[in-house]
Amino acid sequence: MKNLLLSLIVTLLSTTISAAQTEALTPEQTWQVTKEKADQILFVDVRDPVEIMFVGFTDAVDINVPFKLADRYEFLEDKKHFAMKANPDFVSGIERALAHKGLDKSALIITMCRSGSDRGKPSAEFLLEQGFTNVKYVENGFQGDKAAEGAQQGMRVVNGWMNSGLPWSTDINPTKIHRP
């Protein structure tokens, strides 16, 4: 009984600690941090580069290291898109980017995907599991949520980086984009 109780307490504590460390930042908070502490953080766009090419990019990020890459050989008919597969070089890409800035695994890393939930938060949680200690993600990601009604229903025009008046462009900075 003691062992069961101790195990339950340890599990609850580790879950609480992990959840507390995987914190969302609004796009505005992220922009503020990038302006104030650019040399102390790593801001990573974790989207597939092809997605960035068609949607847009912010030069505020330090680098693009995809968490998942589209598998152009596996099309998911039910979802009407290509399967997304884990990037086997994700962690090593993050480590190289940190080293390039003179930072280590304790530095603040902020991840951003399209919507915040599919790759932003999971990539932040994954990095925490890999021994990085200070990882957050951009709430609602780059593009934000879809409008529920109105003329733009179904379009990603609600919240997110690009809908918050923050700098972005359809141009990609070739020095920051992932190239396998």
ZARO-173994 format. One line per 2 residues: for each residue x, y, z of C-alpha. Coordinates in Angstrom, 3 decimals, always signed. Each point is the difference from the previous one (the first is absolute). Layout:
<sites>
X,Y,Z; ...
</sites>
This chain:
<sites>
+0.000,+0.000,+0.000; +2.865,+2.375,+0.857
+1.667,-0.712,-3.330; -3.244,+0.585,-1.885
-0.580,+3.303,+1.792; +3.601,+1.103,-0.556
-0.244,-0.921,-3.679; -3.227,+1.981,-0.351
+1.537,+3.072,+1.660; +3.107,-0.163,-2.229
-2.187,-0.345,-3.097; -2.169,+2.949,+0.993
+3.018,+2.168,+0.779; +1.753,-0.814,-3.266
-3.197,+0.641,-1.968; -0.502,+3.321,+1.774
+3.616,+1.044,-0.544; -0.117,-1.004,-3.671
-3.303,+1.793,-0.596; +1.287,+3.134,+1.730
+3.095,+0.056,-2.205; -1.945,-0.420,-3.255
-1.523,+3.437,+0.084; -1.661,+1.860,-2.846
+1.013,+3.549,-0.866; -2.244,+2.258,-2.031
+1.436,+1.236,-3.293; +0.312,+3.465,+1.586
+1.917,-1.366,+3.002; +2.290,-1.912,-2.346
+0.640,+3.115,-2.090; +0.872,+1.945,+3.164
+2.439,-2.683,+1.171; +1.668,-0.149,-3.428
+0.545,+3.756,+0.080; +1.246,+0.139,+3.599
+2.057,-3.205,+0.268; +0.838,-1.044,-3.564
+3.518,-1.119,+0.925; -1.250,-2.095,+2.958
-2.759,-2.030,-1.696; -0.555,-2.301,-2.960
-3.223,+0.658,-1.919; -0.733,-2.912,-2.342
-2.572,-0.382,-2.756; -0.766,-3.751,+0.067
-2.085,-0.143,-3.212; +0.932,-1.853,-3.174
+1.873,+2.446,-2.308; -2.472,-0.615,-2.834
-2.827,+1.113,+2.303; +1.945,+3.163,+0.790
+0.509,+0.635,-3.709; -3.755,+0.107,-0.622
-1.207,+1.589,+3.253; +2.613,+2.499,+1.131
+2.916,+0.514,+2.360; +1.211,+2.361,+2.676
+3.630,+0.980,+0.042; -0.366,+0.342,+3.791
+0.758,-3.732,+0.275; +3.615,-1.072,+0.292
-0.404,-3.109,-2.103; -2.402,-2.473,-1.563
+0.474,-3.532,+1.338; -3.031,-2.121,-0.942
-1.443,-2.200,+2.734; -1.795,-2.029,-2.659
+0.458,-0.163,-3.744; -2.620,-0.793,-2.621
+0.495,-3.486,-1.433; -0.721,+0.555,-3.680
-0.275,-3.789,-0.496; -2.866,-0.491,+2.462
-3.231,+1.830,-0.725; -2.776,-0.309,+2.595
-3.216,-0.174,-2.020; -2.265,+0.450,+3.036
+1.772,+3.207,+1.077; +0.799,+1.237,-3.509
+3.665,+0.694,+0.696; +3.407,-1.658,+0.151
+1.012,-1.885,+3.132; +2.262,+1.940,+2.342
+3.007,-1.964,+1.256; +2.342,+0.862,+2.861
+3.187,+1.741,-1.095; +2.819,-2.298,+1.222
+2.358,+3.003,+0.060; -2.244,+2.250,+2.095
+1.953,-0.200,+3.271; +3.406,+0.230,-1.689
-1.253,+3.010,-1.998; -1.067,+1.731,+3.207
+3.340,-0.821,+1.648; +1.933,+1.427,-2.986
-2.120,+3.172,+0.024; +0.603,+0.466,+3.731
+3.750,-0.528,-0.425; +0.064,+2.496,-2.880
-1.424,+2.631,+2.378; +2.309,-1.039,+2.860
-2.920,-1.420,+2.001; -0.589,-3.322,+1.728
-2.962,-2.240,+0.910; -0.992,+2.331,+2.853
-0.692,+2.957,-2.313; -3.563,+1.015,-0.752
-1.204,-1.701,-3.179; -3.292,+1.117,-1.557
-1.600,-2.172,-2.683; -2.628,+1.149,-2.489
-2.055,-2.043,-2.454; -3.074,+0.849,-2.082
-2.672,-0.123,+2.726; +1.892,-0.620,+3.248
-1.519,-3.378,+0.751; +1.114,-2.478,-2.677
+3.750,+0.583,+0.164; +0.690,+3.047,+2.205
-1.008,-1.479,+3.326; +1.025,-3.607,-0.860
+3.441,+1.179,-1.154; +0.459,+1.956,+3.250
-1.027,-3.036,+2.060; +2.334,-2.222,-2.035
+2.948,+2.310,+0.603; -0.712,-0.064,+3.739
+0.049,-3.806,-0.141; +3.391,+0.205,-1.733
+1.595,+1.973,+2.848; -0.586,+3.598,-1.095
-1.186,+1.837,+3.099; -1.703,+3.242,-1.056
-2.315,-0.510,-2.973; -3.181,+1.877,-0.891
-2.166,+0.199,-3.113; -1.952,+2.709,-1.801
-3.696,-0.258,+0.790; -2.064,-0.183,-3.206
+3.211,-0.231,-2.038; +0.803,+1.940,-3.143
-3.340,-0.134,-1.807; -2.436,-0.292,+2.883
-3.454,-1.536,+0.209; -2.672,-0.311,-2.652
-2.944,+2.392,+0.025; -3.129,-1.842,+1.170
-2.427,+2.128,-2.001; -0.298,+2.927,-2.376
+1.467,+0.692,-3.408; +3.372,-1.451,+1.017
-1.390,-3.136,+1.666; +2.560,-2.799,-0.061
+2.905,+2.350,-0.724; +2.808,+0.483,+2.523
-0.672,+3.651,+0.730; -0.501,-0.132,+3.778
+2.949,+0.708,+2.336; +3.488,-1.432,-0.646
+3.175,+1.868,-0.966; -1.077,+1.213,-3.428
-3.419,+1.210,+1.218; +1.468,+1.936,+2.955
+1.604,+2.798,-1.984; +3.493,-1.411,+0.514
+2.651,+0.022,-2.740; -0.249,-2.732,-2.619
+0.370,-0.407,-3.709; -0.539,-2.438,-2.836
+3.755,+0.250,-0.599; +2.182,-2.651,+1.602
+3.389,+0.868,+1.459; +2.211,-2.645,-1.676
+2.557,+0.153,+2.833; -2.605,-1.174,+2.521
-1.979,-2.619,-1.914; +0.551,-3.752,+0.501
+1.885,-1.739,-2.777; +0.607,-3.731,+0.402
</sites>
